[in-house]
Amino acid sequence: MKINNYIFVKDISLKKNSLKNNRNFIAGSIIVVFMMIFMLVGMIASPYDPTAIDSSAKFQGMSLAHWFGCDNFGRDILSRVMEGTYATFKVAFGTVIIGTLFGIIVGALTGYYGGLIDEILMRINDSIFAFPSILLALLFISLLGAGTYQVTLALGIAFIPSFARIVRAEFLKAKNMDYVKVAKLMGASDFRIIFIHILPNTYTVLLSSIMIGFNNAVLAEASMSFLGIGVQPPDPSLGRMLSEAQIYLAKAPNYALFPGVAIILLILGFSLMADGIGRD
């Protein structure tokens, strides 16, 4: 037993070392950390009130006073991008938490028990999965109304099927392995086998899926705010800023440039991290 534990610890150590040497994961982590710092600085010490209107500063260009310039209402674009990044990240984080939590429960139950439970839950899961996430979220928003929390809940529900299918596949592979059979012989409960023995062994696939989920959630939130059903004015959102800036592209390209770059960096960072974990 001591030898097995030693081998397990050694294997984890090797995986950590390989992850440190993974350029994609390192690059993605740097980008994500940079965006988190950018977001936190805006929360703690935003240069201006992101909703404050200054009619004398309409379409003011980039300067020492306004690094990113001002929009059509004279609002500071840097402050709004900082606040908008937080709003987008908050929705993406909530979406992934809801999708992952309920996806793990559904996937674990169907993959471990199979039979009637698998048939019922997976048929419901497949029915939801048949609809594109955005369309499904739009359906829920039509019932719940527009807003930050409504979008988070709607997207979270729409993301459950994809996480459930991933977890189910991992449990189907793991439940017939020797360590699970030994745990059953030793009298371990189903709850312990599911959440203590099997689930931790899915962490690599699950972590990669979470990073991809963040990526998709950022895109989904930006798309829905662009359509006007996400974060509601006057609160800023990266997608809403792009929507507001589209008619001023020729006059003030910086209005759309910076929120667009923020979305690209968030997506690029999480995509590189997911790719790094997958390669590992």
C-alpha positions, 0 to 999 in steps of 0.5 A: 500500500505504501508503494502504491501511495508513493507511485501515486504521489510521484505521478502527481508530481510529474504531472505538475512539473510537465504542466509548469513546462507547458508553454500554452498553459503558462501563456494563458495563465499570464493573460488571465492573471493580467486580466484579473489584475486589470479587473481588480484595479478597476474595482478598487481604484477606477479612474472615473465613475464608469457611469458618470456623464460629461457632455464636454468630453464626448468622443474625446481622444486618448490622453493622459486624462483619459487613457482610452478616450471617452464615449458618446456620453463623455464617459471614460472608456478605461473605467467602463472597460474595467467595470465591463470586464468584471461584469463579463467575468462575473456572469461567466464565473456564475455560469460555469459554477452552475453548469459544473455543479449540476453537470457533475451531479447528473453525469456522476449519477448517470455514469455510475448507476446507469439503468433507468436513472441513466435513461431518464436523466440523459434523455432530458439532458439530450433534449436540452443539449439539442438546442444551441446554448444561446437559443436556450438561454434566450428561451429562459430569459424570455421567461425570467426577464433580462438582467445580469442574474437572469443571464447567469442563471439562463446560461448556467442551465444551458451549460449543464448538458455539456458538463454532464456528458463529459462527467458521465463519460469519465464515470463510465470508464472509471466505475469498472476499474480495479480501485472502484471494485476494491472500494466496493469490497471494502464496504465503501458507500456509493457516495464515497466511491462517487465523490472521493474515489472516482471524481478526483480522477476526472480532474484533468478532463474536468478542469480543461472543460471548465476552462473551455466553459469560461471561454464559451461563457464569455462569448455568450455573455458578450453576445447577449449583452450585445443584443441588449438582454444581458447587463442592463444600462447604465452598468457597463458590459463589454458586449454592450459597449461593442453594441453602442460603439458600432455606429461610431466606428469611423468617428471613434474607433477606440470606443470599440477597440478596447472592449473588443481587445478585452474580450479577445484576451479573456478568450485567448487566456482561457483557451490557452489554459484549456489547451495546455491542460489537454496537452498535459 
